[in-house]
């Protein structure tokens, strides 16, 4: 099932790339990547980031930081380029420590020509990891950006989680609203951690409702590492995401990853099972609105061979940065990136 689904996805990608070139359609790509523990090397006394310092258990030296930076830049430089040569106009990021790390990343030779700008606010997360955005100013102009707090303290949780990053801007002539997420993990088990993710989903829903109250046709993208699959309670019952495009209204949320997950595909593997926790959802205004400049086209899990382990029991899984023994393994992340394409009408 998985091999067949992957083959179908590859055929679809190559087929669309050829179609776009032949018909001279303009295509915009929007991506998301959990970059797995992308810290700088300095100890922030206000955060629990000591593990990722030169004297910490991961031996996170400048040499390791430079290699990690190069590897992430390599992954992002190839993301979406088989469809649009400039790569993603917008990339949502999870598990990055601060703005400085992203600015260093944007200067890497693989990305420098794109002139990526970055948005990253200080985080309440105890380890200091943030949600963030990189964007190409050639395609995207920021109008407003702010973090939204997920009030876990209201449900008795003592540890804060990552904020939701909200960015409003103009994407190649079309105003859009973007929410970048990293919902609470399943640490402590599903039952005990699920209320935190449900509250994160409700916080997203409140933001979406306020955006759509101003204008039901506002175009919204919700992306992130949700630590929940597309069939989860938060996605289906709180966000009320739809699996199919037919009969969507402008204010509905469309989640094309639901059926991909049901077909056995994933972005992250845990205990031998694939999870599709990295997702990009869109409001119905992106799908069936005849007045759109940019219309949703398709999405893919960017699971290229160079991002995978090639040997042993982890063969085919995302090649993460460190081994289980905290030894640098010259990898990328424990997640695959995801990307969504929009075509100019």
Order of alpha helices (4+ residues) and beta strands (2+ residues): alpha-beta-alpha-beta-alpha-beta-beta-beta-beta-beta-alpha-beta-beta-beta-alpha-beta-beta-beta-beta-beta
